[in-house]
Amino acid sequence: MDVGSHCINVSGSDFSGSNAFSAILMIQTNHVIAGNLFVVATPIGNLEDITLRALRILKEVDLIAAEDTRHTRQLLNHFDIHTPLISYYRENEAERSDELVQKLLSGLTIALVSDAGTPGISDPGAVLVQKARGAGIIIVPIPGPSALTAALSAAGIAEGAFLFLGFAPPKKGQRQKFLSTYVDAPWSLVLYESPHRIQGLLSDVLEILGDRHAFWGRELTKLYEDLQAGTISQLLERASVQRNRGEFVLIIEPGVCRQVTGGDLEETLLWYQQNTELSLKDVSQRVAKDLGLSRSEVYQKALQVWAATPDES
């Protein structure tokens, strides 16, 4: 088996014309090596998004560990790949990981795939990677399609740091507690959500985080791809009147927060009115919590302050 690398040096002397340049181009082809584990990203909707490298790896490995073997078999059939499959999903990953590590130690090469996107990102994969690395096995990432990066690239609201939260808890109480952890996070928040829970998530985001600017990507790379930007309340209204199908990626802009440790209550309320888009209710809740005051007391004071100082925006 060829396990070498092929490098080609190209200098400016190899080019002519006004666009001649000096550069070094390295083309490296790493063939599969016995006992390696390849973590392979697969399309999230459009089959044309799979990489040439991913196709080669899926053909060359001895075995493919798949979240759903039926789903992955359709992908392989489309590209005329006949590598054997073995199931690897959330419910069996602990036991199956041990089995796969033994196969790797015996010299087999294995590719790990999920139903869509990159294994280990809100999909099974981390357990196998951890156990394989612990056994001294080389892990090789094969990057490619990702709903996370696809949505971020189209959102235009998370240029700096962002915090990926995966799926929020499905139950309302747990979800609200989960979201409250990130009220003052200075980063954009990125979540995944299923179509039948998106309204519940948006409602809780509105209540806990306020009516921030946000973006959703739905059915990414598919025929009915839907990209929407607006406030949380606008997205919630849209979700309530349309048929929601396909998983969502929700990106929420960071809130504007002011740490309040004391001082003038009226000045603090005025600052929030002039520097944020939070509702009077949201501001009252936050300031009351920060100052240890009664929520109703702060709310009544906020009514007075905001009535005396109309928002000019």
Secondary structure, DSSP 8 states (H G I E B T S, - for coil): -----------GGG--STT--------------TT-EEEE-B-SS-GGGS-HHHHHHHHHSSEEEESSHHHHHHHHHHTT----EEE--TTTHHHHHHHHHHHHHTT--EEEE-SSB-TTSSSS-HHHHHHHHHTT--EEEE----HHHHHHHHH-S-SS-EEEEEE--SSHHHHHHHHHTTTT-SSEEEEEE-TTTHHHHHHHHHHHH-S-EEEEEESTTSTT-EEEEEEHHHHHHHHHHS---S-EEEEE---------SS-HHHHHHHHHHH----HHHHHHHHHHHHT--HHHHHHHHHHHHHHS----
